[in-house]
Amino acid sequence: MREFFDSGSKEFKINANEYSPLNLAYIGDAVFEIFVRTMVIKNGNMPVNKLHKASKEFVNARAQARMFEKIKDLVNDEELAVLKRGRNAKSFTSAKNASVIDYRYATGLETLFGYLYIKGDIDRLGEIFNMCVEKEN
């Protein structure tokens, strides 16, 4: 997997700017899910259905829309532009259990996760994920 991010490897080098926001959201959805599942499993060994229920609190359009709002003023200009590109992308699908607005904001968040993943900026992905799931006092 590291070869994917290795700037010296021409075979795996990908420019994140060459992909549409919806392509970035597609991979970003999976990346976000991996982060959530990793966080949930760190809470201890438990039955899979409990792991799934805990993950669902974070992996849904409504929660991701709230996360978008939470981080939009905390990201840099480049990341904000990616969030907005994803939010404004014209998708021909929508979430079954979410409003169109929540779905679009969630797509924006997933786009940012996909963008940072493709860029290979795993450290920044972790920082942003932590901002997203940080409890508000």
N, C-alpha and C positions, 0 to 999 in steps of 0.2 A: 504494500500500500504506500509506503514511503516514496517509491519511485514515481508515483502519481504527482507528488509535490516537488520532486527534485528538479530544480530549474536547469540542471545540466542534462537531463534526460529528454531528448527531443521526442521520443516515442510517446511519452505520457503528458507532455506539456500542454496545458489547456489555458486559454485566456478567458477569464470569467466574463469579460465585457463582450465577448462574441456570442453569448447566449441570451435568448429572450428571457424576460422576467418569469414567464411560466415554466420554462425549462429549469431555471434556477430554483423556482419554488418546488418543482417536482423532486429534485435531489434534496433541497432544503427540508422538505417534509420528513424525509427519511433521517436526515442528520439530526433534526430536532428530536425526533422520536428516540434515537439512540441516546442522546443526552438525557432525555427524561427517563428512559428505562434504566440507564446507568445510575442516575440519582435515586430512583425508587429502590433499586436492588441494594444500594448501599445502606438502606434502612434496615436491612436484615433479611434473613431467609424466611420466606413466607409462601403460602400457596399461590400459584400462578393467578388465580382469579382475584386475589387481593392485590397482587402486583398490577394487574390490568386495571382494576378500579382506581388505584392510586395514580396510574399513568393518565387515565381519562380526565383527571382534574386539570391537566396541563395540555393534553393533546386534543383540543377541540377549538373550533373557530372562535367561540366567545372568549375563552381564556387567552388565546393567542392575540385576539384583537385588543384585549386589556394590556397584554405585554407590549404590543406595538406602541400604545399610548404611553406606557410607562418608560420606554427607552428612547422614544423619538427625540427628546431633548438632551439625551445623554450620549448619543452617538456622534461621530464626526460627520463632516459635510458629505463625504463620499458615501458613507453608510446610509445617511439620511436620504440621499438621492436614490440609492438602491431600494430602500424601504418604500419610497414613493412610487418608483417604477413598478414595483410588485403590486402595490395597492391599486394603482391605476390601470394595470393590465386588464385587457378585455378577455375574460374567461367565459367559456361557453358551458361551464358546469357550475354548480353551487352546492353548498353543504345541505344535507337533508334537515338538520336540526339547528340551523343558524340563520340569522338575517343576512341579506346580501351585503350590508355594510360590514358586519363582523367577518364574513367570508373574505371580503376584499382586504381588510386589514390583516387578517391571518395570512393571506397570500403574500402580503408585503413582508411580514415577519419571516415566513418561509423562504422568500426570495433572498433576504439578507443572509439567512443561514446557508443557503445554497451558494451564494456569491462568495462568502468567506471560506466555505469548504473548498470550492473550486480554486480559489486563490491560494489555498494551503495555509491560511491564517488560523490555525487551530487554537492558538493562545487567545486570539481575539474572540473566537467563537465561544470559548469557555467564559471569558469575561462577560460577553453579552448574555449568554445563557444565565449566568449567575445574577445579572441585573434583572432578567426576566422573572426569575423564580424567587428572588429575594422577598421575604415577607415585609410588609409595610407595618411600621410601628404606630 
